[in-house]
Amino acid sequence: MAFNGTWKIDRNENYEKFMEAMGVNVMKRKLGAHDNLKITIQQDGNKFTVKESSNFRNIDIEFTLGVNFEYSLADGTELSGSWNMEGNKLVGTFTRKDNGKALTAYREIVGDELVQTYVYEGVEAKRIFKRG
């Protein structure tokens, strides 16, 4: 339940390199690095509702831990996969539909921040959020 609340992007680490590895074009990378992303997370047992709002889109995602679902990134990349809890960390394991490559995502609370870590093709990026 520690994830519950509204989180606003504070800073990124290596995010442009990650987007480049994902094949996002240079214009979208520049915009994506400054998307003013806000995430609202509600957890009810194993069910999560996540609202993402940014300069580019507003989307509601609902998922249950351990259950596969489909998701598309802001750049249109389509994924299939699931989230699981490992200790106090959410771990997302996804497969790109276009090339079958794996994308791993982590969400964890560190101090008073929500840290999202992405790993794709050996490139790791972090997006750090503060409660908003």
VOLO-791032 format. One record per residue (C-alpha): x negated, y, z negated. Coordinates in steps of 0.02 Angstrom, whole numbers, plus 50000, padded with zeros to 5 digits. Layout:
XYZ;...
//
This chain:
500005000050000;498475011249988;498665014650174;500375022750152;500435041150194;500005053550329;498205054750387;497435068450495;495855066050596;494375074550511;492875068850612;492215055950734;490595046250740;489995039450908;491775040450977;491285047151149;490035032951172;491395020551124;492625028051248;491255027551382;490975008851346;492865006351362;492795014151536;493695030451493;493255044151618;492275059451563;493755071451562;494815059751454;493315056951339;493125075751310;494985077551275;495055061651170;493685067951056;494805082751010;496535074751010;497075081050837;497695063450798;498855061450650;499355044150588;500785040250470;500715022750395;502115014050300;501784996650231;503184985350171;502414968750120;501644961450279;502554973650393;501784989950449;502525004850540;501235016650612;501685033150694;500305040950798;500475058750857;499145068050954;498965081051090;499315067351218;500695056451151;501815051351009;502045032750983;502805021450850;501985004550823;502724990850716;501774975150675;501754960950552;500094954450485;499504939250583;500794941150722;500214945250899;500914960750982;500574971451134;499864988851124;499215001651247;497865014351206;498065032851243;497075030451406;498285016851463;497175001851422;498334987351376;497894975951232;498604960551149;498144955050974;498524956150790;498064964250625;497614954450468;497124959250291;495384954250235;495214959850056;495744978150057;495314980450241;496464979150392;495594969850532;496284970650708;495734958250840;496294962851015;495964957051192;496004968751341;497264963051471;496254969851618;494594961151583;494874949051438;493544957551329;493744958951141;494054974951044;493944974250855;494654987850743;494534990350556;495525001750441;494975004250262;495145017050125;493455023950072;493615036149929;495005047949983;494775044650169;495485032350295;494065025650401;494475017450567;493045008150647;493085001650825;491884989150902;491844985451089;490424977551188;489214980951044;489664999451031;490345004750862;491295020950828;492165027950676;493625039950659;493795047050485;495475053850423;495975063950271;497685063750191;498745077050274;
//
